[in-house]
Amino acid sequence: MSIMTLAEAALERIEGDEGRLQAYAWLDRDSVLAEARRLEDGARRGPLSGHVVAVKDIFDTVDMPTACGSPIHAGRRPVRDAAAVAAIRAAGGLVVGKSVTTEFAHLTPGPTRNPHDTAHTPGGSSSGSAASVAAGGASLATGTQTAGSIIRPAAFCGVVGYKPSFGMISRSGLSLFSESLDTIGGFARSVAEAALFVGVMAGRSDLAPKVSQRAPRLAVWVTPDAAMAEAPVLAELERVAAVAAAAGATVTALPDPGGWQALIEAQQIVMGWEGVRALAFEWEVHRGLLSDALRAYLDDAARLQPEEYEAALEVRRSLGGGLLAAIAPYDGVLTLSAKGEAPLVEAGTGDPHFCRVWTLLGGPALHLPTQRGPRGLPIGVQIVGAPGRDRSLLDAAAWLEAALARSGAA
C-alpha cells in the first residue's frame, strides 16, 4: 500500500468516528495528505513506515498547533518538533494529527469518549491517543505518564500501553507537569508494536521482544489495598497468572515488602510540588483560564513545604529501594492496572491509584489487554519491572501475550 493510500484510508476511518469519539484536538486532511506526499516523494522508509501515528497534544509539532488541552495555549505554533516526534518522522511514521489530552495532562477531561461505549471515559490523560488506537484510526500513538496516564487509558480502551523506564525517551519539546515523574511512552495493538514504537522514540532498536522457549519468571502482587478494586479485575489477574503457570512460567506470589501506602503518598507529594512549579507561568499570568479543578489542585499543592517534598524523595529512595529489591529477581510482576472497567464519563477519567508507585519508582510498566469485564468493557493486567529492565519486561509480556492467545483466553 502506498503512503498516500494509507493516509486516505486512515483519514476515512478517523473522520468516520470523530463525531462520536472526539479523539483529536487537531486534524487537517490537507496537512495529512501533504505529509504523506512528502514521505512518498522522499521515498523515506524506516521501521515505522506503514504506521499512522497520533501525537498527544502536549508534544510540540512544527506543522500543527500544540494547545496542551488548555485555552491558554490555543493555536500555539511551535517552531520545532519535539525530539520524540522528530524520531517518529525520521523513522517513516505518518503523523496524522494531535490527539486530545486532559488539561496539561492532568485532571480536567477533554471531550474524548471510549470507543467501546461512548457513555464511558477512555481514561486520561492520554485520552485521544488510547481511543484512536483502539478504534483503528491510528496504529500507534504517543502518551505520557505522571501517575497513570498511559496504563489507565490502555486498560479502559483495551490496547497495549507501554511506559518505559524513566528518562529513556528525550522530553525535549514536551510540556512537563512533573520533572521527576513525567515519562514518554506509547500505545499500540500488540507488545511487539509498542516495543518497536518506543524503541524508535528512544533510539533503542534492542527493545524488540523475542518470544523464546524460556518461560519467564513472574511474580504476582495483589497490593495491600486491593480491596479498592472491583472483583472482575482481581479475578482476571488470578486467571492470567494461572494461564502463565500452565504454559510453563514460574509464577510466585510476591510477599509484601512494605511501604506501599507511604509510596503512594510520596508520589502525590512529588507530583504536586513539581506541578506547581512547572505551571508557574500559567498559574501567575492566566489563572482565570485554568479549570476550576486544576486551580484548586495547584492552590492546594502550593501549600506543600520543602520539608514534605524532601521527605517524599527520601521515601522513594528508602521504601522504594526495598520494593525494587523485592521485584528485581523477576522478569516481570503481574499486578492491577486499574480499579475496574472504564467508569461513566461524568465520573471523570478514573483513578490512577494502582499506577502511582510504579511511576514514582521509574521502572517499565505495560498494560496487556486480556478480556472483557461484566459491562462489556476491556480489562487486563499490568506488568511492571525494575528500572532499566525494559527488555526483560517486554520479553515476558510478549511471551504472556502469546500464551494467552494459544490458550484462547486472551
C-alpha positions as CSV (number, residue, x, y, z in Angstrom):
1,M,0.0,0.0,0.0
2,S,1.4,3.4,-0.9
3,I,1.7,6.1,1.7
4,M,-0.9,8.2,0.0
5,T,-3.4,5.3,0.1
6,L,-2.5,4.7,3.7
7,A,-3.2,8.3,4.6
8,E,-6.5,8.4,2.8
9,A,-7.7,5.2,4.4
10,A,-6.6,6.5,7.9
11,L,-8.5,9.8,7.3
12,E,-11.6,7.9,6.3
13,R,-11.6,5.8,9.5
14,I,-10.8,8.8,11.7
15,E,-13.3,11.1,10.2
16,G,-16.0,8.4,10.3
17,D,-15.5,8.0,14.0
18,E,-14.6,11.5,15.1
19,G,-18.2,12.7,15.6
20,R,-18.7,10.1,18.3
21,L,-15.2,9.7,19.7
22,Q,-13.7,13.3,19.5
23,A,-10.3,11.8,19.8
24,Y,-8.4,14.6,18.0
25,A,-7.6,18.2,19.1
26,W,-6.2,18.9,15.6
27,L,-6.9,17.0,12.4
28,D,-6.5,18.6,9.0
29,R,-6.9,16.5,5.9
30,D,-4.8,18.7,3.6
31,S,-1.9,18.6,6.1
32,V,-2.0,14.8,6.4
33,L,-2.0,14.4,2.7
34,A,0.9,16.8,2.3
35,E,2.8,14.9,4.9
36,A,2.1,11.6,3.1
37,R,3.2,13.1,-0.1
38,R,6.4,14.3,1.5
39,L,7.2,10.8,2.8
40,E,6.3,9.2,-0.6
41,D,8.3,11.7,-2.7
42,G,11.3,11.3,-0.5
43,A,10.9,7.5,-0.7
44,R,11.6,7.6,3.0
45,R,11.3,4.1,4.5
46,G,12.1,3.2,8.1
47,P,10.9,1.0,10.9
48,L,7.6,3.0,11.2
49,S,6.8,3.0,7.5
50,G,3.2,1.9,7.1
51,H,2.2,3.2,10.6
52,V,-0.2,6.0,11.2
53,V,0.7,7.9,14.4
54,A,-1.4,10.1,16.6
55,V,0.6,12.6,18.8
56,K,-0.7,13.7,22.2
57,D,-1.3,17.4,22.2
58,I,1.5,18.2,24.7
59,F,4.2,17.3,22.2
60,D,5.5,20.2,20.1
61,T,4.8,19.8,16.4
62,V,6.2,22.2,13.8
63,D,3.3,21.8,11.4
64,M,0.4,21.6,13.9
65,P,-0.7,23.6,16.9
66,T,0.1,22.4,20.4
67,A,-2.5,23.6,22.9
68,C,-1.9,21.2,25.9
69,G,-5.7,20.9,26.3
70,S,-5.9,24.5,27.5
71,P,-7.3,27.7,26.1
72,I,-4.1,29.4,27.3
73,H,-2.2,27.8,24.5
74,A,-4.9,27.6,21.9
75,G,-3.4,28.0,18.4
76,R,0.2,28.0,19.7
77,R,2.5,27.1,16.8
78,P,5.9,25.6,17.9
79,V,8.9,26.3,15.7
80,R,10.2,22.8,16.0
81,D,9.2,19.2,16.6
82,A,9.6,17.6,20.0
83,A,12.5,15.1,19.9
84,A,10.2,12.1,20.1
85,V,8.1,13.5,17.1
86,A,11.3,14.1,15.1
87,A,12.3,10.5,15.7
88,I,8.9,9.2,14.5
89,R,9.1,11.2,11.3
90,A,12.6,10.2,10.7
91,A,11.6,6.5,11.0
92,G,8.9,7.0,8.3
93,G,5.9,7.3,10.6
94,L,2.9,9.2,9.2
95,V,1.8,11.7,11.9
96,V,-1.9,12.1,11.3
97,G,-2.9,14.6,14.0
98,K,-2.8,15.8,17.6
99,S,-4.8,13.6,20.0
100,V,-6.8,15.0,22.8
101,T,-5.2,15.3,26.2
102,T,-6.7,16.4,29.5
103,E,-5.7,19.9,30.6
104,F,-1.9,20.0,30.9
105,A,-2.0,16.2,31.0
106,H,-3.6,16.3,34.5
107,L,-7.2,16.4,35.8
108,T,-9.8,18.1,33.6
109,P,-11.2,15.8,30.9
110,G,-11.3,16.6,27.2
111,P,-14.3,15.6,25.0
112,T,-13.0,12.1,24.0
113,R,-15.2,9.1,24.6
114,N,-14.4,5.4,25.0
115,P,-14.8,3.6,21.6
116,H,-16.3,0.5,23.2
117,D,-19.1,2.5,24.8
118,T,-19.3,6.3,24.4
119,A,-21.0,6.7,27.7
120,H,-17.7,5.8,29.3
121,T,-14.4,7.5,29.7
122,P,-11.3,6.5,27.7
123,G,-9.2,7.4,30.7
124,G,-6.7,10.2,31.0
125,S,-4.6,12.0,30.4
126,S,-3.7,10.3,27.1
127,S,-7.4,10.1,26.2
128,G,-7.4,10.6,22.5
129,S,-4.2,8.5,21.9
130,A,-5.7,5.4,23.5
131,A,-9.1,5.9,21.9
132,S,-7.7,6.4,18.4
133,V,-5.6,3.3,18.5
134,A,-8.5,1.2,20.0
135,A,-10.8,2.5,17.2
136,G,-8.3,1.8,14.4
137,G,-7.8,5.5,13.5
138,A,-4.1,5.3,14.3
139,S,-1.9,2.2,14.7
140,L,0.4,3.9,17.1
141,A,0.1,6.9,19.4
142,T,2.2,8.8,21.9
143,G,1.4,9.1,25.5
144,T,2.9,10.4,28.7
145,Q,2.6,9.2,32.3
146,T,2.9,11.2,35.5
147,A,0.7,8.9,37.6
148,G,-1.3,6.5,35.4
149,S,-1.8,8.4,32.1
150,I,-0.6,5.6,29.8
151,I,-1.6,2.4,31.7
152,R,-5.1,3.5,32.7
153,P,-6.3,4.7,29.2
154,A,-4.8,1.5,27.7
155,A,-6.8,-0.6,30.3
156,F,-10.0,1.3,29.6
157,C,-9.7,1.2,25.8
158,G,-8.3,-2.3,25.5
159,V,-4.9,-1.6,23.9
160,V,-1.3,-2.2,24.8
161,G,0.2,0.8,26.7
162,Y,3.9,0.8,27.4
163,K,5.6,3.2,29.8
164,P,9.4,2.6,29.5
165,S,11.9,3.3,32.2
166,F,12.1,6.9,33.3
167,G,14.3,9.0,31.0
168,M,14.6,6.5,28.2
169,I,13.0,9.0,25.7
170,S,14.1,12.6,25.5
171,R,11.4,15.0,26.8
172,S,12.8,17.9,24.7
173,G,9.7,19.7,23.3
174,L,7.3,18.2,25.8
175,S,5.0,20.3,28.1
176,L,6.1,19.0,31.5
177,F,4.0,18.6,34.6
178,S,6.5,16.8,36.9
179,E,10.2,17.0,36.4
180,S,11.0,13.7,38.1
181,L,7.9,11.7,37.1
182,D,6.8,12.5,33.5
183,T,7.7,9.7,31.2
184,I,7.0,9.3,27.4
185,G,5.6,6.1,26.1
186,G,3.1,4.8,23.6
187,F,0.0,2.8,22.6
188,A,-0.2,0.0,20.1
189,R,-2.2,-3.1,19.4
190,S,0.5,-5.6,20.3
191,V,3.5,-5.8,22.6
192,A,5.9,-6.0,19.6
193,E,4.5,-2.9,18.0
194,A,4.6,-1.0,21.3
195,A,8.2,-2.0,21.8
196,L,9.1,-1.0,18.2
197,F,7.4,2.4,18.7
198,V,9.1,3.2,22.0
199,G,12.4,1.9,20.7
200,V,12.2,4.3,17.7
201,M,11.5,7.3,20.0
202,A,14.3,6.2,22.4
203,G,16.8,5.2,19.7
204,R,16.8,1.7,21.1
205,S,16.4,-1.0,18.5
206,D,17.4,-3.6,21.1
207,L,13.9,-3.3,22.7
208,A,12.3,-5.6,20.1
209,P,11.0,-8.5,22.2
210,K,11.9,-12.1,21.5
211,V,9.4,-14.9,22.4
212,S,11.9,-17.5,23.4
213,Q,11.4,-21.1,24.6
214,R,12.5,-19.9,28.0
215,A,9.4,-19.2,30.0
216,P,9.7,-16.1,32.2
217,R,9.9,-15.9,35.9
218,L,6.9,-13.9,37.1
219,A,5.6,-12.7,40.4
220,V,2.1,-11.8,41.2
221,W,1.3,-9.0,43.6
222,V,-2.1,-8.2,44.9
223,T,-1.3,-5.0,46.7
224,P,-2.4,-4.3,50.3
225,D,-5.2,-2.0,49.1
226,A,-6.6,-4.5,46.5
227,A,-10.0,-4.2,48.2
228,M,-10.3,-0.9,46.3
229,A,-10.5,-2.8,43.0
230,E,-13.6,-4.4,41.5
231,A,-13.9,-8.2,41.8
232,P,-13.6,-8.8,38.0
233,V,-10.2,-7.3,37.6
234,L,-8.9,-9.2,40.7
235,A,-10.3,-12.4,39.2
236,E,-8.6,-11.6,35.9
237,L,-5.3,-11.1,37.5
238,E,-5.6,-14.5,39.1
239,R,-6.7,-16.1,35.8
240,V,-3.8,-14.6,33.8
241,A,-1.4,-15.8,36.4
242,A,-2.9,-19.3,36.1
243,V,-2.6,-19.3,32.3
244,A,1.0,-18.3,32.6
245,A,1.8,-21.0,35.1
246,A,0.0,-23.6,32.9
247,A,2.1,-22.5,29.9
248,G,5.3,-23.1,31.9
249,A,6.2,-19.8,33.6
250,T,7.4,-19.8,37.1
251,V,4.8,-17.8,39.0
252,T,5.4,-16.7,42.6
253,A,3.2,-14.7,44.9
254,L,5.3,-11.6,45.9
255,P,5.5,-11.2,49.7
256,D,4.5,-7.6,50.7
257,P,7.8,-5.7,51.1
258,G,6.0,-3.0,53.0
259,G,5.7,0.8,52.4
260,W,3.1,0.7,49.6
261,Q,0.8,3.4,51.1
262,A,3.7,5.6,52.0
263,L,5.0,5.4,48.4
264,I,1.5,6.3,47.1
265,E,1.5,9.4,49.3
266,A,5.1,10.2,48.2
267,Q,4.1,10.2,44.6
268,Q,1.2,12.6,45.2
269,I,3.5,15.0,47.1
270,V,6.2,14.9,44.4
271,M,3.7,15.4,41.6
272,G,2.0,18.3,43.4
273,W,5.2,20.1,44.4
274,E,6.7,19.8,40.9
275,G,3.4,20.6,39.1
276,V,3.0,23.9,40.8
277,R,6.5,24.9,39.6
278,A,6.0,23.5,36.0
279,L,2.9,25.6,35.6
280,A,4.2,28.7,37.2
281,F,3.6,30.9,34.2
282,E,0.0,29.7,33.6
283,W,-0.7,30.0,37.4
284,E,0.6,33.5,37.7
285,V,-0.4,35.0,34.4
286,H,-3.5,33.1,33.2
287,R,-5.0,31.7,36.4
288,G,-8.5,32.6,35.2
289,L,-8.2,30.4,32.2
290,L,-7.3,27.3,34.2
291,S,-10.2,24.9,35.0
292,D,-11.7,25.1,38.5
293,A,-10.3,21.6,39.2
294,L,-6.7,22.5,38.2
295,R,-6.8,25.8,40.0
296,A,-8.0,24.0,43.2
297,Y,-5.3,21.3,42.8
298,L,-2.5,23.9,42.3
299,D,-3.7,26.0,45.2
300,D,-3.6,23.0,47.5
301,A,-0.3,21.8,46.2
302,A,1.2,25.3,46.7
303,R,0.8,24.8,50.4
304,L,3.3,21.9,50.4
305,Q,6.5,22.7,52.3
306,P,10.1,21.9,51.1
307,E,10.4,19.5,54.0
308,E,7.5,17.5,52.8
309,Y,8.9,17.3,49.3
310,E,12.3,16.2,50.6
311,A,10.7,13.6,52.9
312,A,8.8,12.2,49.9
313,L,12.0,11.9,47.9
314,E,13.6,10.0,50.9
315,V,10.6,7.7,51.0
316,R,11.2,7.0,47.3
317,R,14.8,6.2,48.0
318,S,14.3,4.1,51.1
319,L,11.0,2.3,50.8
320,G,11.1,2.4,47.0
321,G,14.5,0.7,47.1
322,G,13.1,-2.1,49.2
323,L,10.3,-2.7,46.7
324,L,12.7,-2.6,43.8
325,A,14.9,-5.2,45.5
326,A,11.9,-7.4,46.0
327,I,10.9,-7.4,42.4
328,A,14.5,-7.5,40.9
329,P,14.7,-11.3,40.6
330,Y,11.7,-11.5,38.3
331,D,11.3,-10.8,34.6
332,G,8.0,-9.1,35.4
333,V,5.5,-8.6,38.2
334,L,1.8,-9.1,37.4
335,T,-0.4,-6.6,39.2
336,L,-3.5,-4.4,38.7
337,S,-3.7,-1.7,36.0
338,A,-6.9,0.0,37.2
339,K,-9.7,-0.3,39.7
340,G,-12.1,-1.8,37.2
341,E,-13.7,-1.2,33.8
342,A,-13.9,2.4,32.5
343,P,-16.3,4.5,34.6
344,L,-19.0,6.7,33.1
345,V,-17.9,10.0,31.6
346,E,-19.5,12.0,34.3
347,A,-17.4,10.2,36.9
348,G,-14.1,11.6,35.4
349,T,-11.2,9.8,33.8
350,G,-10.7,7.2,36.5
351,D,-8.3,6.8,39.4
352,P,-4.6,6.2,38.7
353,H,-4.1,4.6,42.2
354,F,-2.6,1.3,41.1
355,C,-0.1,3.0,38.8
356,R,1.3,5.7,41.1
357,V,4.0,3.8,42.8
358,W,5.4,2.2,39.6
359,T,5.7,5.7,38.1
360,L,7.4,7.1,41.2
361,L,10.0,4.3,41.1
362,G,10.8,4.9,37.4
363,G,10.7,1.3,36.1
364,P,8.9,0.0,33.0
365,A,5.2,-0.8,33.1
366,L,3.0,-2.3,30.4
367,H,-0.7,-2.9,30.2
368,L,-1.8,-6.1,28.5
369,P,-5.4,-6.2,27.5
370,T,-6.8,-9.7,28.1
371,Q,-10.6,-9.9,28.4
372,R,-13.9,-8.1,28.7
373,G,-15.5,-7.3,32.0
374,P,-19.1,-7.9,33.0
375,R,-20.2,-4.5,31.5
376,G,-18.6,-5.4,28.2
377,L,-15.6,-3.1,28.5
378,P,-11.9,-4.1,28.3
379,I,-9.9,-5.3,31.3
380,G,-6.4,-6.7,31.6
381,V,-3.3,-6.8,33.7
382,Q,-0.3,-4.6,34.4
383,I,3.3,-6.0,34.1
384,V,6.0,-4.0,35.9
385,G,9.7,-4.2,36.3
386,A,12.8,-2.6,37.9
387,P,14.3,0.5,36.2
388,G,16.4,-0.4,33.2
389,R,14.9,-3.9,32.8
390,D,12.7,-3.0,29.9
391,R,14.0,-5.8,27.6
392,S,13.2,-8.5,30.2
393,L,9.8,-7.0,30.8
394,L,9.0,-6.8,27.1
395,D,10.1,-10.4,26.5
396,A,7.9,-11.6,29.4
397,A,4.9,-9.5,28.1
398,A,5.3,-10.9,24.6
399,W,5.6,-14.4,26.0
400,L,2.4,-13.9,28.0
401,E,0.6,-12.4,25.1
402,A,1.4,-15.5,23.0
403,A,0.5,-17.9,25.8
404,L,-2.9,-16.2,26.3
405,A,-3.5,-16.4,22.6
406,R,-2.7,-20.1,22.4
407,S,-5.0,-20.8,25.4
408,G,-7.8,-19.0,23.6
409,A,-8.2,-16.9,26.8
410,A,-7.0,-13.5,25.5
